[in-house]
Amino acid sequence: MRPLLMIPGPIEVSPAVVAAASGPPPSHVSAQVIEAFGESLEMMREVFCASPSSQPFVVAGSGTLAMEMAVVNLIEPGDSVVVVNTGYFSDRMAEMLRRRGATIEEVRAPSPGAAPTVAEVGEVLRRVRPIAVFTTHVDTSTGVKIDAAAIADLGKDLGILSIFDGVCATAGEEFLMDEWGADIYLTASQKAIGLPAGLALLMASERAMMRREELKTPPPMSMDFHQWLPIMKAYEERRPSYFATPATTLIMALQVGLKEILEQGMANVFERHQSVADGMRAAWHSMGLETLTDPHLVANTLSAIRYPAGLDATLVSEIAKSSVIVAPGLHPECKTEYFRVGHMGYTTLRNDWLETSVLAVSQALSAKGHVNSLDKALEALRAHIG
């Protein structure tokens, strides 16, 4: 039996997405790719809850590439920026900004699983008056979800660009880009978008695009908004164009995946992720497990779960014996203290997969001598997911 992949990305994908991604590779200027690319760009605005005037970008690459695109198209050497740091990927964003030559002030979480308060962020923004504030919406390493609406609001009020890494959040956590006034929201294809890995997805506001016009130090060519903008516009107008070859099979899958999300309706997508997360957390709690994450900050796309006393990372391999793959800890300060279970995208629609994951964790705990009740765990899960 093929193992069930329940890590926080890449995730299991729908049969329709598998079919779309599995065909022979089409030409990047074929009619089918032009249509798929153009429609995907249009649908991205709906999935990101973005303004019709915002600009989507789809580039072959990882979420890290999308992060770097945001950095190099908005920031140049000497710019002052603030990073709201909640974990491993906030550290990565800060390092990208340093390499770009920015002057950085970080507002750091007091410990892994926590986050700075909005008041603390606001105090720093008012004092520093940076060009931009960079925030990880959900940090994959800690499961911390930041109050993105409040930080976007601060940016809007203070005239500061707000950039959000939504790699582990987009299409899983509510993010109303237009309503909140955020300037960049970025993600990758292998998370809640529900595709295989390989696409960097980014949405830029009009204000962000204007910022690129002001730069004196151009970005690397392969990440430059100016290089990609005519390509995106051409595809959206259903015209062939070329700068660098896109991942054509993934573009075909993107069209399918975004349609599947929008057919549910974004409000329903966000609500389903919340219900599933509540159910999974209830199941873990019934087993006597605690999360690494502050209960007031927990994300809906993954669980970061502490090992019970006396247990360690060998629990991950014990869970795998039930053909369920979960992820070990990632944050360098405490990576040996917890493991992670993803529950986002298509997985949230598969109650059987959710139950199988709870079963695998329960059986592994029992094998390690941690007494728990599978029946109670499943009952707790089903109370939330139906």
C-alpha positions as CSV (number, residue, x, y, z in Angstrom):
1,M,0.0,0.0,0.0
2,R,1.3,3.5,-0.9
3,P,1.9,5.5,2.2
4,L,-0.4,8.4,3.0
5,L,1.5,11.7,2.9
6,M,0.4,13.8,5.9
7,I,3.3,16.3,6.1
8,P,2.8,20.1,5.9
9,G,3.7,20.0,2.2
10,P,3.9,18.5,-0.3
11,I,0.4,17.1,0.3
12,E,-1.8,14.5,-1.3
13,V,-3.6,15.9,-4.3
14,S,-6.9,15.2,-6.0
15,P,-7.3,12.6,-8.7
16,A,-8.2,15.3,-11.2
17,V,-5.0,17.2,-10.4
18,V,-2.9,14.0,-10.7
19,A,-4.5,13.4,-14.1
20,A,-3.8,16.9,-15.3
21,A,-0.2,16.8,-14.1
22,S,0.5,13.4,-15.6
23,G,-0.1,14.0,-19.3
24,P,2.6,14.5,-21.9
25,P,4.2,17.9,-21.6
26,P,2.5,20.4,-24.0
27,S,4.2,23.3,-25.6
28,H,4.3,26.6,-23.7
29,V,2.7,28.3,-26.7
30,S,0.0,25.7,-27.4
31,A,-3.6,26.7,-27.2
32,Q,-4.3,24.5,-24.2
33,V,-1.5,26.0,-22.2
34,I,-2.3,29.5,-23.1
35,E,-5.9,29.0,-22.0
36,A,-4.9,27.1,-18.8
37,F,-2.3,29.8,-17.9
38,G,-4.7,32.7,-18.6
39,E,-7.6,31.2,-16.7
40,S,-5.3,30.3,-13.8
41,L,-4.1,33.9,-13.5
42,E,-7.7,35.1,-13.3
43,M,-8.6,32.5,-10.8
44,M,-5.7,33.3,-8.6
45,R,-7.2,36.7,-7.9
46,E,-10.3,35.0,-6.5
47,V,-8.4,32.4,-4.4
48,F,-6.1,35.2,-3.0
49,C,-9.2,37.4,-2.5
50,A,-7.3,40.1,-4.3
51,S,-8.3,43.2,-6.3
52,P,-9.0,43.0,-10.0
53,S,-6.2,45.4,-10.4
54,S,-3.6,43.2,-8.6
55,Q,-1.0,41.4,-10.6
56,P,-0.6,37.6,-10.4
57,F,2.7,35.9,-11.2
58,V,3.3,32.2,-11.8
59,V,6.9,31.1,-12.2
60,A,8.5,27.7,-12.2
61,G,10.2,27.3,-8.8
62,S,9.6,26.9,-5.1
63,G,8.0,29.0,-2.4
64,T,11.6,30.2,-1.6
65,L,11.8,31.6,-5.1
66,A,8.5,33.5,-4.5
67,M,9.9,34.9,-1.2
68,E,13.0,36.1,-3.0
69,M,11.0,37.7,-5.8
70,A,9.1,39.7,-3.2
71,V,12.4,40.8,-1.6
72,V,14.3,41.8,-4.8
73,N,11.4,43.6,-6.5
74,L,10.5,45.8,-3.5
75,I,13.7,46.3,-1.6
76,E,17.1,47.7,-2.6
77,P,20.4,48.1,-0.7
78,G,20.1,50.5,2.2
79,D,16.3,50.2,2.6
80,S,15.0,49.9,6.2
81,V,12.7,46.9,6.7
82,V,11.0,45.1,9.6
83,V,10.6,41.4,9.8
84,V,8.0,39.8,12.1
85,N,9.8,36.7,13.1
86,T,7.8,33.6,14.2
87,G,10.1,30.8,13.1
88,Y,12.4,29.1,10.6
89,F,10.9,30.7,7.5
90,S,11.0,34.2,9.0
91,D,14.7,33.6,9.6
92,R,15.0,32.7,5.9
93,M,13.2,35.9,4.8
94,A,15.5,38.0,7.1
95,E,18.6,36.4,5.5
96,M,17.3,37.1,2.0
97,L,16.8,40.8,3.0
98,R,20.3,40.9,4.5
99,R,21.8,39.6,1.2
100,R,19.8,42.3,-0.7
101,G,21.6,44.8,1.5
102,A,18.6,46.0,3.6
103,T,18.8,47.3,7.1
104,I,16.7,45.0,9.2
105,E,15.0,45.2,12.5
106,E,13.3,41.9,13.7
107,V,10.3,41.7,16.0
108,R,10.9,38.2,17.3
109,A,8.7,35.7,19.0
110,P,9.8,35.1,22.7
111,S,10.0,31.4,22.0
112,P,9.2,28.8,19.4
113,G,5.4,28.4,19.1
114,A,4.8,32.0,20.2
115,A,4.6,35.3,18.3
116,P,5.2,39.0,19.0
117,T,2.0,40.9,19.7
118,V,0.5,43.3,17.2
119,A,1.1,46.1,19.7
120,E,4.8,45.2,19.7
121,V,4.9,45.2,15.9
122,G,3.1,48.5,15.8
123,E,5.6,50.1,18.2
124,V,8.6,49.0,16.1
125,L,6.9,50.1,12.8
126,R,6.2,53.6,14.2
127,R,9.7,54.0,15.6
128,V,11.6,52.6,12.5
129,R,9.2,53.8,9.7
130,P,10.6,51.2,7.3
131,I,9.8,50.8,3.6
132,A,8.2,47.5,4.3
133,V,7.2,44.9,6.9
134,F,7.7,41.2,6.1
135,T,5.5,38.6,7.9
136,T,5.1,34.8,7.7
137,H,1.3,34.2,7.7
138,V,1.8,30.6,9.0
139,D,5.3,29.4,9.8
140,T,5.6,25.7,8.7
141,S,8.2,25.1,11.4
142,T,6.1,26.1,14.4
143,G,2.4,26.1,13.3
144,V,2.1,29.7,14.4
145,K,-0.5,31.9,12.6
146,I,0.0,35.6,12.8
147,D,-2.8,38.2,12.8
148,A,-2.3,39.1,9.2
149,A,-5.2,41.5,9.0
150,A,-3.9,43.6,11.9
151,I,-0.4,43.8,10.5
152,A,-1.7,44.7,7.0
153,D,-3.8,47.4,8.6
154,L,-0.8,48.8,10.4
155,G,1.1,48.9,7.1
156,K,-1.8,50.7,5.4
157,D,-2.2,53.3,8.2
158,L,1.6,54.0,8.3
159,G,2.2,53.9,4.5
160,I,4.4,50.8,4.8
161,L,4.4,48.0,2.3
162,S,3.1,44.8,3.8
163,I,4.5,41.5,2.4
164,F,3.1,38.1,3.6
165,D,4.7,34.7,3.1
166,G,1.6,32.6,2.7
167,V,3.3,29.4,1.6
168,C,1.7,27.3,4.4
169,A,-1.5,29.4,4.5
170,T,-2.8,30.4,1.1
171,A,-6.1,28.7,0.3
172,G,-6.2,27.3,3.8
173,E,-6.3,30.3,6.1
174,E,-8.5,33.3,5.6
175,F,-6.6,36.1,3.8
176,L,-8.6,38.9,2.3
177,M,-5.8,40.7,0.3
178,D,-7.9,43.5,-1.2
179,E,-10.0,44.2,1.9
180,W,-7.0,44.2,4.2
181,G,-4.8,46.2,1.9
182,A,-1.9,43.8,1.8
183,D,0.7,44.4,-0.9
184,I,2.2,41.0,-1.6
185,Y,0.8,37.5,-0.8
186,L,2.9,34.6,-2.0
187,T,2.8,30.8,-1.9
188,A,3.9,27.6,-3.5
189,S,1.9,25.0,-5.4
190,Q,2.5,22.0,-3.1
191,K,0.6,23.3,0.0
192,A,-3.1,24.1,0.3
193,I,-3.3,25.1,-3.4
194,G,-3.2,21.3,-3.9
195,L,-0.6,20.6,-6.6
196,P,2.7,18.9,-6.9
197,A,5.7,21.1,-6.0
198,G,7.2,23.3,-8.7
199,L,5.3,26.6,-9.0
200,A,6.0,29.8,-7.2
201,L,2.8,31.9,-7.0
202,L,2.7,35.6,-6.1
203,M,0.1,38.3,-6.1
204,A,1.2,42.0,-6.1
205,S,-0.9,45.1,-5.4
206,E,-0.8,48.2,-7.5
207,R,1.3,49.8,-4.8
208,A,3.8,46.9,-4.9
209,M,4.1,47.2,-8.7
210,M,4.7,51.0,-8.4
211,R,7.5,50.3,-5.9
212,R,9.2,48.1,-8.5
213,E,9.2,51.1,-10.8
214,E,11.1,53.2,-8.2
215,L,14.0,50.7,-7.8
216,K,17.4,51.9,-8.8
217,T,19.0,48.5,-8.3
218,P,17.2,46.0,-10.6
219,P,16.4,42.5,-9.4
220,P,18.1,39.4,-11.0
221,M,16.6,39.0,-14.4
222,S,15.0,35.6,-13.7
223,M,13.0,37.1,-10.8
224,D,12.3,40.6,-12.1
225,F,8.6,41.7,-12.2
226,H,9.5,43.7,-15.4
227,Q,10.6,40.6,-17.2
228,W,7.6,38.5,-16.2
229,L,4.9,41.2,-16.4
230,P,4.5,41.2,-20.2
231,I,4.4,37.4,-20.1
232,M,1.6,37.3,-17.5
233,K,-0.4,39.9,-19.4
234,A,0.0,38.1,-22.7
235,Y,-1.2,34.8,-21.2
236,E,-4.1,36.5,-19.5
237,E,-5.1,38.0,-22.9
238,R,-4.8,34.5,-24.4
239,R,-1.7,35.4,-26.5
240,P,1.5,33.3,-26.7
241,S,4.6,34.9,-25.2
242,Y,8.1,33.8,-24.0
243,F,10.7,34.8,-21.5
244,A,11.6,31.4,-19.9
245,T,9.9,28.1,-20.4
246,P,7.1,27.6,-17.8
247,A,6.4,24.2,-16.2
248,T,3.6,23.4,-18.7
249,T,2.3,20.2,-17.1
250,L,2.0,22.0,-13.7
251,I,0.2,24.9,-15.4
252,M,-2.4,22.4,-16.7
253,A,-2.7,21.1,-13.1
254,L,-3.0,24.6,-11.7
255,Q,-6.0,25.3,-13.8
256,V,-7.7,22.2,-12.4
257,G,-6.6,22.8,-8.8
258,L,-7.8,26.4,-8.7
259,K,-11.1,25.4,-10.2
260,E,-11.6,22.8,-7.5
261,I,-11.0,25.3,-4.8
262,L,-13.3,27.9,-6.3
263,E,-16.1,25.4,-6.8
264,Q,-16.2,25.0,-3.0
265,G,-16.3,28.8,-2.5
266,M,-13.6,30.5,-0.6
267,A,-15.7,31.0,2.6
268,N,-16.4,27.3,2.6
269,V,-12.7,26.5,2.0
270,F,-11.6,28.6,5.0
271,E,-14.4,27.1,7.2
272,R,-13.6,23.5,6.2
273,H,-9.9,24.1,7.2
274,Q,-11.0,25.5,10.5
275,S,-13.3,22.5,11.2
276,V,-10.6,20.0,10.3
277,A,-8.0,21.7,12.4
278,D,-10.4,21.8,15.4
279,G,-11.1,18.1,14.9
280,M,-7.4,17.1,14.6
281,R,-6.5,19.2,17.7
282,A,-9.4,17.6,19.6
283,A,-8.1,14.2,18.6
284,W,-4.5,15.0,19.8
285,H,-5.8,16.4,23.0
286,S,-7.8,13.3,23.7
287,M,-4.6,11.3,23.4
288,G,-2.9,13.4,26.0
289,L,-0.8,15.3,23.4
290,E,0.1,19.0,23.5
291,T,0.9,21.4,20.7
292,L,4.1,23.3,20.4
293,T,2.0,26.3,19.3
294,D,0.4,28.8,21.7
295,P,-3.4,27.8,21.5
296,H,-4.3,31.3,20.6
297,L,-1.9,31.2,17.6
298,V,-2.5,27.8,16.1
299,A,-2.7,27.5,12.3
300,N,-5.5,25.5,10.6
301,T,-3.1,23.9,8.0
302,L,-0.9,21.9,10.3
303,S,-0.4,20.6,13.8
304,A,2.9,20.9,15.6
305,I,2.7,18.3,18.4
306,R,5.1,17.8,21.3
307,Y,6.3,14.3,22.0
308,P,4.9,13.0,25.3
309,A,7.3,12.6,28.2
310,G,9.7,9.8,27.5
311,L,9.2,9.7,23.7
312,D,11.3,11.1,20.9
313,A,11.6,11.4,17.2
314,T,11.5,7.6,16.8
315,L,7.7,8.1,17.1
316,V,7.7,9.5,13.5
317,S,9.1,6.2,12.2
318,E,6.7,4.2,14.3
319,I,3.8,6.2,12.8
320,A,5.2,5.3,9.3
321,K,4.7,1.6,10.1
322,S,1.0,2.3,9.7
323,S,1.7,3.7,6.2
324,V,1.2,7.4,7.2
325,I,4.1,9.8,6.7
326,V,4.3,12.7,9.2
327,A,7.1,15.3,9.5
328,P,9.6,15.6,12.3
329,G,10.3,19.0,14.0
330,L,12.0,21.7,12.0
331,H,12.7,24.7,14.2
332,P,16.4,24.5,15.2
333,E,15.8,25.4,18.8
334,C,13.5,22.5,19.5
335,K,13.4,20.2,16.5
336,T,13.8,17.1,18.6
337,E,10.8,18.0,20.8
338,Y,7.9,17.7,18.4
339,F,6.5,16.4,15.1
340,R,4.2,17.9,12.5
341,V,1.0,16.7,10.8
342,G,-0.3,18.5,7.7
343,H,-4.1,18.9,7.1
344,M,-4.7,21.2,4.2
345,G,-6.0,21.3,0.7
346,Y,-7.6,18.2,-0.8
347,T,-6.7,16.3,2.4
348,T,-9.4,18.3,4.3
349,L,-12.1,16.8,2.1
350,R,-11.0,13.2,2.8
351,N,-12.4,12.2,6.2
352,D,-11.0,8.7,5.7
353,W,-7.4,10.1,5.4
354,L,-7.9,12.2,8.5
355,E,-9.1,9.2,10.5
356,T,-6.3,7.1,9.1
357,S,-3.8,9.7,10.4
358,V,-5.3,9.7,13.8
359,L,-5.3,5.9,13.8
360,A,-1.6,5.8,12.9
361,V,-0.6,8.3,15.6
362,S,-2.7,6.4,18.2
363,Q,-1.2,3.0,17.3
364,A,2.3,4.4,17.4
365,L,1.8,6.0,20.8
366,S,0.4,2.7,22.1
367,A,3.4,0.8,20.7
368,K,5.7,3.2,22.5
369,G,3.8,2.7,25.8
370,H,1.7,5.9,25.8
371,V,-1.8,4.8,26.8
372,N,-4.6,6.4,24.8
373,S,-8.0,5.6,23.4
374,L,-8.4,5.5,19.6
375,D,-12.2,5.5,20.0
376,K,-12.1,8.7,22.0
377,A,-9.8,10.3,19.5
378,L,-11.9,9.4,16.5
379,E,-15.0,10.6,18.4
380,A,-13.3,13.9,19.0
381,L,-12.4,14.3,15.4
382,R,-15.8,13.3,14.0
383,A,-17.5,15.8,16.3
384,H,-15.9,18.6,14.1
385,I,-15.7,17.1,10.6
386,G,-19.1,15.3,10.6
